[in-house]
Amino acid sequence: MVRINSIPPKELLMQYVHVREKLAVETPPSGVDKTELTDKAQTFSLAMKAVKEALETRTPEETARLNQIAAQVKSGTYFVPGFKVAGKIMGIPD
């Protein structure tokens, strides 16, 4: 049996590692990153932006009412009748 250009496995591995390290050093980074969002992620992102805008565009009356409710909740005096909660859950208008 005659072997032509036989390279011992250890030497072959060392050459591979050397070439790989050399390529890693010589190859400049492209500096360009790319991301793609799925349709669902894009929809979610748009919804989050809309919610953020809605929260930031409250009228002074809405803000005052929310602050009043927050103060009542904090002090333990906020009360909503059970029939109103049930009506909201069931979708019955006030």
N, C-alpha and C positions, 0 to 999 in steps of 0.2 A: 504494500500500500504506500502510495506516494502522496504527500500533502503539498499543495502549491499555495504559497503565501499564507501559511499557517501562522496565526497570531495567538499567543497564549491568552486565555480569558482575562487574567489579571491585568495584563498589559492593554488589552482591548478596552477594558473598563476604565483604566487610567487615562487613555487617550480620549475616550468619550467624555469623561468628566472635564478634562483639560479643554476640549473644544467647546463644551457647553459653557464653562466659566468664561472663556474668551468671548463667546457670542453674547453672553449676558453683559459683559463689560463694554463691548464695542457697540452694541445696539442701543442707540439713544432712545429714550422714551418719546413716544409720539406727542405727549402733552394734550391729547384729545380724548376726553371721556364721553361716552354716549350712553344715555339711558332711554328706555322706552317704557311708557305706561300702558297697561292694558286698558281696554274700554271701560271696565268697571272702576279702575283706579282713577281714570280721568273724570268719570261721572262723580265719584266720591270727592275728588279734589274740587270740582266745580260746586258741589253741594256745600262743602266746608267753607268755601269762599263766600257763597251766598249767605250762609248763617253768620259768618263773621261780619259781613257788611250789614246785615239786619241788626245785629247786636250793637254795632257802632253807630247806627242811624236812628236811635230811639228819640222820640220827642221828649221835651222836658217833662211833660205830664206823665208819660210812661215811666220815665226814670224816677220821678217823685213817687209814683204809685208802687213801683218795685221796691224802692227804699223803705216805704212805709210798711209793706208786707214783710220785708226782711227784718225790720225792727220788731214787728209783732211776733214773728217766728222766734227770733232770738229771745224775746222776753216771755214767750210761752202764752201769749194772749191771742194768737191767730187761730181763728175758728172758721171752718166751712161746714155747713150743714150736710149731713150724709146724703140727703136726696139730691143735692147739687152735684156731689161727687158721682153718684150713681147715674145721674142724668148725663154728665159729661162722658162717662165710660160708655154709656149706651148710645151716645150721639144725639140726645134729645136737646134741642135748643132751649135756652133760658126763657 
